[in-house]
Amino acid sequence: MKVILRQNMESLGQIGDVVEVKSGYARNYLIPRNYAYAALKGNIQALEVEKKNLESKRKQEVQAAEKLSAEIEKVSISIPVQVGEEDKIFGSVTTQMIADALKEKGYEIDKRKIEIEEPIKSLGIYTISVKVHTSVSAKVKVWVVRE
């Protein structure tokens, strides 16, 4: 049975590809989960419209992400921590702490989108990468200061 993919699937292909699969796989898995639909003339035309809508939606998402990235890069946050001898931090600065500090500034960022290359275990200024979108990331200055 020939189907048109509505989502990227590693084992089959990309969005819009017409692929040949077994009819049971198409009827019981791909079509009910909206991963694909039957390759009929009307569906091929509907796919073209859907591709245009997806492309315009993606462009809007990227533009919004770039705008948010520019705003976030202007922000610097400070995280007060307890320190011991020789200015060593008890524990380390986590992505959750950075996400909470950004939330106080008015930016709702998921902690999983914050990337710390190596653990922050001392006072200082650090540049942290924040994934705003799959193709857009921002750099945030984090000041780790004594509490």
PyMOL CGO cylinders between C-alpha atoms (Angstrom):
from pymol import cmd
from pymol.cgo import CYLINDER

trace = [
    CYLINDER, 0.00, 0.00, 0.00, 1.33, 3.44, -0.89, 0.3, 1, 1, 1, 1, 1, 1,
    CYLINDER, 1.33, 3.44, -0.89, 1.14, 6.12, 1.79, 0.3, 1, 1, 1, 1, 1, 1,
    CYLINDER, 1.14, 6.12, 1.79, 2.25, 9.75, 2.11, 0.3, 1, 1, 1, 1, 1, 1,
    CYLINDER, 2.25, 9.75, 2.11, 4.23, 10.53, 5.25, 0.3, 1, 1, 1, 1, 1, 1,
    CYLINDER, 4.23, 10.53, 5.25, 2.99, 13.40, 7.42, 0.3, 1, 1, 1, 1, 1, 1,
    CYLINDER, 2.99, 13.40, 7.42, 5.95, 13.27, 9.82, 0.3, 1, 1, 1, 1, 1, 1,
    CYLINDER, 5.95, 13.27, 9.82, 9.63, 12.46, 9.56, 0.3, 1, 1, 1, 1, 1, 1,
    CYLINDER, 9.63, 12.46, 9.56, 10.19, 8.82, 10.37, 0.3, 1, 1, 1, 1, 1, 1,
    CYLINDER, 10.19, 8.82, 10.37, 13.71, 7.41, 10.54, 0.3, 1, 1, 1, 1, 1, 1,
    CYLINDER, 13.71, 7.41, 10.54, 12.77, 4.02, 9.19, 0.3, 1, 1, 1, 1, 1, 1,
    CYLINDER, 12.77, 4.02, 9.19, 10.61, 5.27, 6.29, 0.3, 1, 1, 1, 1, 1, 1,
    CYLINDER, 10.61, 5.27, 6.29, 11.47, 8.79, 5.12, 0.3, 1, 1, 1, 1, 1, 1,
    CYLINDER, 11.47, 8.79, 5.12, 10.74, 12.50, 5.34, 0.3, 1, 1, 1, 1, 1, 1,
    CYLINDER, 10.74, 12.50, 5.34, 7.51, 14.51, 5.34, 0.3, 1, 1, 1, 1, 1, 1,
    CYLINDER, 7.51, 14.51, 5.34, 5.79, 14.28, 1.98, 0.3, 1, 1, 1, 1, 1, 1,
    CYLINDER, 5.79, 14.28, 1.98, 7.55, 11.14, 0.76, 0.3, 1, 1, 1, 1, 1, 1,
    CYLINDER, 7.55, 11.14, 0.76, 5.37, 8.55, -0.94, 0.3, 1, 1, 1, 1, 1, 1,
    CYLINDER, 5.37, 8.55, -0.94, 6.45, 5.15, 0.37, 0.3, 1, 1, 1, 1, 1, 1,
    CYLINDER, 6.45, 5.15, 0.37, 5.31, 1.58, -0.11, 0.3, 1, 1, 1, 1, 1, 1,
    CYLINDER, 5.31, 1.58, -0.11, 4.48, -0.23, 3.14, 0.3, 1, 1, 1, 1, 1, 1,
    CYLINDER, 4.48, -0.23, 3.14, 2.53, -3.33, 4.06, 0.3, 1, 1, 1, 1, 1, 1,
    CYLINDER, 2.53, -3.33, 4.06, -1.19, -2.65, 4.24, 0.3, 1, 1, 1, 1, 1, 1,
    CYLINDER, -1.19, -2.65, 4.24, -1.52, -3.85, 7.86, 0.3, 1, 1, 1, 1, 1, 1,
    CYLINDER, -1.52, -3.85, 7.86, 1.26, -1.52, 9.00, 0.3, 1, 1, 1, 1, 1, 1,
    CYLINDER, 1.26, -1.52, 9.00, -0.44, 1.39, 7.25, 0.3, 1, 1, 1, 1, 1, 1,
    CYLINDER, -0.44, 1.39, 7.25, -3.98, 0.61, 8.47, 0.3, 1, 1, 1, 1, 1, 1,
    CYLINDER, -3.98, 0.61, 8.47, -3.10, -0.31, 12.05, 0.3, 1, 1, 1, 1, 1, 1,
    CYLINDER, -3.10, -0.31, 12.05, -0.19, 1.99, 12.86, 0.3, 1, 1, 1, 1, 1, 1,
    CYLINDER, -0.19, 1.99, 12.86, 0.62, 4.82, 10.45, 0.3, 1, 1, 1, 1, 1, 1,
    CYLINDER, 0.62, 4.82, 10.45, -2.86, 6.07, 9.53, 0.3, 1, 1, 1, 1, 1, 1,
    CYLINDER, -2.86, 6.07, 9.53, -4.51, 5.94, 13.01, 0.3, 1, 1, 1, 1, 1, 1,
    CYLINDER, -4.51, 5.94, 13.01, -1.59, 7.87, 14.56, 0.3, 1, 1, 1, 1, 1, 1,
    CYLINDER, -1.59, 7.87, 14.56, -1.65, 10.47, 11.74, 0.3, 1, 1, 1, 1, 1, 1,
    CYLINDER, -1.65, 10.47, 11.74, 1.90, 9.59, 10.68, 0.3, 1, 1, 1, 1, 1, 1,
    CYLINDER, 1.90, 9.59, 10.68, 0.71, 8.97, 7.13, 0.3, 1, 1, 1, 1, 1, 1,
    CYLINDER, 0.71, 8.97, 7.13, -2.32, 8.78, 4.90, 0.3, 1, 1, 1, 1, 1, 1,
    CYLINDER, -2.32, 8.78, 4.90, -3.22, 6.87, 1.77, 0.3, 1, 1, 1, 1, 1, 1,
    CYLINDER, -3.22, 6.87, 1.77, -1.59, 8.09, -1.46, 0.3, 1, 1, 1, 1, 1, 1,
    CYLINDER, -1.59, 8.09, -1.46, -4.68, 9.22, -3.36, 0.3, 1, 1, 1, 1, 1, 1,
    CYLINDER, -4.68, 9.22, -3.36, -4.88, 12.20, -5.76, 0.3, 1, 1, 1, 1, 1, 1,
    CYLINDER, -4.88, 12.20, -5.76, -6.83, 14.33, -3.28, 0.3, 1, 1, 1, 1, 1, 1,
    CYLINDER, -6.83, 14.33, -3.28, -4.41, 13.53, -0.47, 0.3, 1, 1, 1, 1, 1, 1,
    CYLINDER, -4.41, 13.53, -0.47, -1.41, 14.50, -2.59, 0.3, 1, 1, 1, 1, 1, 1,
    CYLINDER, -1.41, 14.50, -2.59, -2.99, 17.91, -3.20, 0.3, 1, 1, 1, 1, 1, 1,
    CYLINDER, -2.99, 17.91, -3.20, -3.80, 18.26, 0.50, 0.3, 1, 1, 1, 1, 1, 1,
    CYLINDER, -3.80, 18.26, 0.50, -0.17, 17.44, 1.26, 0.3, 1, 1, 1, 1, 1, 1,
    CYLINDER, -0.17, 17.44, 1.26, 1.03, 20.36, -0.84, 0.3, 1, 1, 1, 1, 1, 1,
    CYLINDER, 1.03, 20.36, -0.84, -1.21, 22.74, 1.11, 0.3, 1, 1, 1, 1, 1, 1,
    CYLINDER, -1.21, 22.74, 1.11, -0.06, 21.23, 4.40, 0.3, 1, 1, 1, 1, 1, 1,
    CYLINDER, -0.06, 21.23, 4.40, 3.61, 21.63, 3.40, 0.3, 1, 1, 1, 1, 1, 1,
    CYLINDER, 3.61, 21.63, 3.40, 3.07, 25.34, 2.67, 0.3, 1, 1, 1, 1, 1, 1,
    CYLINDER, 3.07, 25.34, 2.67, 1.34, 25.82, 6.03, 0.3, 1, 1, 1, 1, 1, 1,
    CYLINDER, 1.34, 25.82, 6.03, 4.09, 23.99, 7.89, 0.3, 1, 1, 1, 1, 1, 1,
    CYLINDER, 4.09, 23.99, 7.89, 6.78, 26.04, 6.18, 0.3, 1, 1, 1, 1, 1, 1,
    CYLINDER, 6.78, 26.04, 6.18, 5.11, 29.35, 7.04, 0.3, 1, 1, 1, 1, 1, 1,
    CYLINDER, 5.11, 29.35, 7.04, 4.55, 28.18, 10.62, 0.3, 1, 1, 1, 1, 1, 1,
    CYLINDER, 4.55, 28.18, 10.62, 8.23, 27.17, 10.91, 0.3, 1, 1, 1, 1, 1, 1,
    CYLINDER, 8.23, 27.17, 10.91, 9.35, 30.57, 9.63, 0.3, 1, 1, 1, 1, 1, 1,
    CYLINDER, 9.35, 30.57, 9.63, 7.18, 32.32, 12.22, 0.3, 1, 1, 1, 1, 1, 1,
    CYLINDER, 7.18, 32.32, 12.22, 8.54, 30.10, 15.00, 0.3, 1, 1, 1, 1, 1, 1,
    CYLINDER, 8.54, 30.10, 15.00, 12.13, 30.83, 13.98, 0.3, 1, 1, 1, 1, 1, 1,
    CYLINDER, 12.13, 30.83, 13.98, 11.46, 34.57, 13.81, 0.3, 1, 1, 1, 1, 1, 1,
    CYLINDER, 11.46, 34.57, 13.81, 9.88, 34.52, 17.28, 0.3, 1, 1, 1, 1, 1, 1,
    CYLINDER, 9.88, 34.52, 17.28, 12.81, 32.44, 18.59, 0.3, 1, 1, 1, 1, 1, 1,
    CYLINDER, 12.81, 32.44, 18.59, 15.35, 34.87, 17.14, 0.3, 1, 1, 1, 1, 1, 1,
    CYLINDER, 15.35, 34.87, 17.14, 13.52, 37.79, 18.77, 0.3, 1, 1, 1, 1, 1, 1,
    CYLINDER, 13.52, 37.79, 18.77, 13.45, 35.99, 22.12, 0.3, 1, 1, 1, 1, 1, 1,
    CYLINDER, 13.45, 35.99, 22.12, 17.13, 35.09, 21.71, 0.3, 1, 1, 1, 1, 1, 1,
    CYLINDER, 17.13, 35.09, 21.71, 18.04, 38.75, 21.18, 0.3, 1, 1, 1, 1, 1, 1,
    CYLINDER, 18.04, 38.75, 21.18, 16.11, 39.71, 24.32, 0.3, 1, 1, 1, 1, 1, 1,
    CYLINDER, 16.11, 39.71, 24.32, 17.68, 36.94, 26.42, 0.3, 1, 1, 1, 1, 1, 1,
    CYLINDER, 17.68, 36.94, 26.42, 21.21, 37.85, 25.35, 0.3, 1, 1, 1, 1, 1, 1,
    CYLINDER, 21.21, 37.85, 25.35, 20.75, 41.32, 26.85, 0.3, 1, 1, 1, 1, 1, 1,
    CYLINDER, 20.75, 41.32, 26.85, 19.93, 39.78, 30.24, 0.3, 1, 1, 1, 1, 1, 1,
    CYLINDER, 19.93, 39.78, 30.24, 22.52, 38.92, 32.85, 0.3, 1, 1, 1, 1, 1, 1,
    CYLINDER, 22.52, 38.92, 32.85, 21.48, 37.05, 35.96, 0.3, 1, 1, 1, 1, 1, 1,
    CYLINDER, 21.48, 37.05, 35.96, 23.15, 36.64, 39.32, 0.3, 1, 1, 1, 1, 1, 1,
    CYLINDER, 23.15, 36.64, 39.32, 22.90, 33.52, 41.41, 0.3, 1, 1, 1, 1, 1, 1,
    CYLINDER, 22.90, 33.52, 41.41, 23.80, 33.87, 45.10, 0.3, 1, 1, 1, 1, 1, 1,
    CYLINDER, 23.80, 33.87, 45.10, 25.38, 30.74, 46.57, 0.3, 1, 1, 1, 1, 1, 1,
    CYLINDER, 25.38, 30.74, 46.57, 26.89, 29.67, 49.87, 0.3, 1, 1, 1, 1, 1, 1,
    CYLINDER, 26.89, 29.67, 49.87, 30.65, 29.39, 49.78, 0.3, 1, 1, 1, 1, 1, 1,
    CYLINDER, 30.65, 29.39, 49.78, 33.24, 27.81, 52.04, 0.3, 1, 1, 1, 1, 1, 1,
    CYLINDER, 33.24, 27.81, 52.04, 36.99, 28.14, 52.24, 0.3, 1, 1, 1, 1, 1, 1,
    CYLINDER, 36.99, 28.14, 52.24, 38.82, 29.52, 49.20, 0.3, 1, 1, 1, 1, 1, 1,
    CYLINDER, 38.82, 29.52, 49.20, 35.47, 30.59, 47.68, 0.3, 1, 1, 1, 1, 1, 1,
    CYLINDER, 35.47, 30.59, 47.68, 34.43, 27.02, 46.88, 0.3, 1, 1, 1, 1, 1, 1,
    CYLINDER, 34.43, 27.02, 46.88, 30.70, 26.54, 46.34, 0.3, 1, 1, 1, 1, 1, 1,
    CYLINDER, 30.70, 26.54, 46.34, 28.78, 23.98, 48.38, 0.3, 1, 1, 1, 1, 1, 1,
    CYLINDER, 28.78, 23.98, 48.38, 27.51, 21.78, 45.54, 0.3, 1, 1, 1, 1, 1, 1,
    CYLINDER, 27.51, 21.78, 45.54, 27.26, 23.40, 42.10, 0.3, 1, 1, 1, 1, 1, 1,
    CYLINDER, 27.26, 23.40, 42.10, 25.05, 25.77, 40.13, 0.3, 1, 1, 1, 1, 1, 1,
    CYLINDER, 25.05, 25.77, 40.13, 22.36, 23.72, 38.38, 0.3, 1, 1, 1, 1, 1, 1,
    CYLINDER, 22.36, 23.72, 38.38, 20.26, 24.35, 35.29, 0.3, 1, 1, 1, 1, 1, 1,
    CYLINDER, 20.26, 24.35, 35.29, 17.21, 24.61, 37.58, 0.3, 1, 1, 1, 1, 1, 1,
    CYLINDER, 17.21, 24.61, 37.58, 18.80, 27.51, 39.45, 0.3, 1, 1, 1, 1, 1, 1,
    CYLINDER, 18.80, 27.51, 39.45, 19.48, 29.30, 36.16, 0.3, 1, 1, 1, 1, 1, 1,
    CYLINDER, 19.48, 29.30, 36.16, 15.93, 28.60, 34.93, 0.3, 1, 1, 1, 1, 1, 1,
    CYLINDER, 15.93, 28.60, 34.93, 14.50, 30.03, 38.18, 0.3, 1, 1, 1, 1, 1, 1,
    CYLINDER, 14.50, 30.03, 38.18, 16.66, 33.17, 37.86, 0.3, 1, 1, 1, 1, 1, 1,
    CYLINDER, 16.66, 33.17, 37.86, 15.48, 33.63, 34.26, 0.3, 1, 1, 1, 1, 1, 1,
    CYLINDER, 15.48, 33.63, 34.26, 11.88, 33.15, 35.40, 0.3, 1, 1, 1, 1, 1, 1,
    CYLINDER, 11.88, 33.15, 35.40, 12.33, 36.01, 37.88, 0.3, 1, 1, 1, 1, 1, 1,
    CYLINDER, 12.33, 36.01, 37.88, 13.43, 38.19, 34.95, 0.3, 1, 1, 1, 1, 1, 1,
    CYLINDER, 13.43, 38.19, 34.95, 10.27, 37.20, 33.05, 0.3, 1, 1, 1, 1, 1, 1,
    CYLINDER, 10.27, 37.20, 33.05, 11.58, 34.50, 30.71, 0.3, 1, 1, 1, 1, 1, 1,
    CYLINDER, 11.58, 34.50, 30.71, 9.99, 31.06, 30.98, 0.3, 1, 1, 1, 1, 1, 1,
    CYLINDER, 9.99, 31.06, 30.98, 12.77, 28.67, 29.89, 0.3, 1, 1, 1, 1, 1, 1,
    CYLINDER, 12.77, 28.67, 29.89, 12.72, 24.93, 30.50, 0.3, 1, 1, 1, 1, 1, 1,
    CYLINDER, 12.72, 24.93, 30.50, 15.74, 23.72, 32.46, 0.3, 1, 1, 1, 1, 1, 1,
    CYLINDER, 15.74, 23.72, 32.46, 16.40, 21.02, 29.86, 0.3, 1, 1, 1, 1, 1, 1,
    CYLINDER, 16.40, 21.02, 29.86, 17.08, 23.70, 27.26, 0.3, 1, 1, 1, 1, 1, 1,
    CYLINDER, 17.08, 23.70, 27.26, 19.90, 25.22, 29.31, 0.3, 1, 1, 1, 1, 1, 1,
    CYLINDER, 19.90, 25.22, 29.31, 23.29, 23.77, 28.43, 0.3, 1, 1, 1, 1, 1, 1,
    CYLINDER, 23.29, 23.77, 28.43, 26.18, 23.93, 30.90, 0.3, 1, 1, 1, 1, 1, 1,
    CYLINDER, 26.18, 23.93, 30.90, 29.43, 22.57, 29.43, 0.3, 1, 1, 1, 1, 1, 1,
    CYLINDER, 29.43, 22.57, 29.43, 31.12, 21.86, 32.75, 0.3, 1, 1, 1, 1, 1, 1,
    CYLINDER, 31.12, 21.86, 32.75, 29.75, 22.06, 36.29, 0.3, 1, 1, 1, 1, 1, 1,
    CYLINDER, 29.75, 22.06, 36.29, 29.93, 25.52, 37.88, 0.3, 1, 1, 1, 1, 1, 1,
    CYLINDER, 29.93, 25.52, 37.88, 31.69, 25.03, 41.22, 0.3, 1, 1, 1, 1, 1, 1,
    CYLINDER, 31.69, 25.03, 41.22, 33.32, 28.42, 41.84, 0.3, 1, 1, 1, 1, 1, 1,
    CYLINDER, 33.32, 28.42, 41.84, 32.43, 32.11, 41.94, 0.3, 1, 1, 1, 1, 1, 1,
    CYLINDER, 32.43, 32.11, 41.94, 32.73, 34.11, 38.74, 0.3, 1, 1, 1, 1, 1, 1,
    CYLINDER, 32.73, 34.11, 38.74, 31.09, 35.09, 35.47, 0.3, 1, 1, 1, 1, 1, 1,
    CYLINDER, 31.09, 35.09, 35.47, 29.97, 32.36, 33.10, 0.3, 1, 1, 1, 1, 1, 1,
    CYLINDER, 29.97, 32.36, 33.10, 28.41, 32.36, 29.64, 0.3, 1, 1, 1, 1, 1, 1,
    CYLINDER, 28.41, 32.36, 29.64, 25.66, 29.74, 29.40, 0.3, 1, 1, 1, 1, 1, 1,
    CYLINDER, 25.66, 29.74, 29.40, 23.98, 28.57, 26.19, 0.3, 1, 1, 1, 1, 1, 1,
    CYLINDER, 23.98, 28.57, 26.19, 20.16, 28.41, 26.10, 0.3, 1, 1, 1, 1, 1, 1,
    CYLINDER, 20.16, 28.41, 26.10, 18.38, 26.54, 23.28, 0.3, 1, 1, 1, 1, 1, 1,
    CYLINDER, 18.38, 26.54, 23.28, 15.42, 28.72, 22.33, 0.3, 1, 1, 1, 1, 1, 1,
    CYLINDER, 15.42, 28.72, 22.33, 14.52, 26.73, 19.20, 0.3, 1, 1, 1, 1, 1, 1,
    CYLINDER, 14.52, 26.73, 19.20, 16.05, 23.76, 17.41, 0.3, 1, 1, 1, 1, 1, 1,
    CYLINDER, 16.05, 23.76, 17.41, 18.10, 26.11, 15.22, 0.3, 1, 1, 1, 1, 1, 1,
    CYLINDER, 18.10, 26.11, 15.22, 18.38, 29.16, 17.52, 0.3, 1, 1, 1, 1, 1, 1,
    CYLINDER, 18.38, 29.16, 17.52, 20.35, 29.46, 20.75, 0.3, 1, 1, 1, 1, 1, 1,
    CYLINDER, 20.35, 29.46, 20.75, 21.18, 32.39, 23.00, 0.3, 1, 1, 1, 1, 1, 1,
    CYLINDER, 21.18, 32.39, 23.00, 24.05, 33.15, 25.36, 0.3, 1, 1, 1, 1, 1, 1,
    CYLINDER, 24.05, 33.15, 25.36, 23.24, 34.31, 28.91, 0.3, 1, 1, 1, 1, 1, 1,
    CYLINDER, 23.24, 34.31, 28.91, 25.74, 35.83, 31.32, 0.3, 1, 1, 1, 1, 1, 1,
    CYLINDER, 25.74, 35.83, 31.32, 25.51, 34.22, 34.74, 0.3, 1, 1, 1, 1, 1, 1,
    CYLINDER, 25.51, 34.22, 34.74, 27.17, 35.89, 37.71, 0.3, 1, 1, 1, 1, 1, 1,
    CYLINDER, 27.17, 35.89, 37.71, 27.80, 33.43, 40.53, 0.3, 1, 1, 1, 1, 1, 1,
    CYLINDER, 27.80, 33.43, 40.53, 28.16, 35.55, 43.65, 0.3, 1, 1, 1, 1, 1, 1,
    CYLINDER, 28.16, 35.55, 43.65, 28.59, 35.05, 47.38, 0.3, 1, 1, 1, 1, 1, 1,
    CYLINDER, 28.59, 35.05, 47.38, 25.32, 34.87, 49.34, 0.3, 1, 1, 1, 1, 1, 1,
]
cmd.load_cgo(trace, "trace")
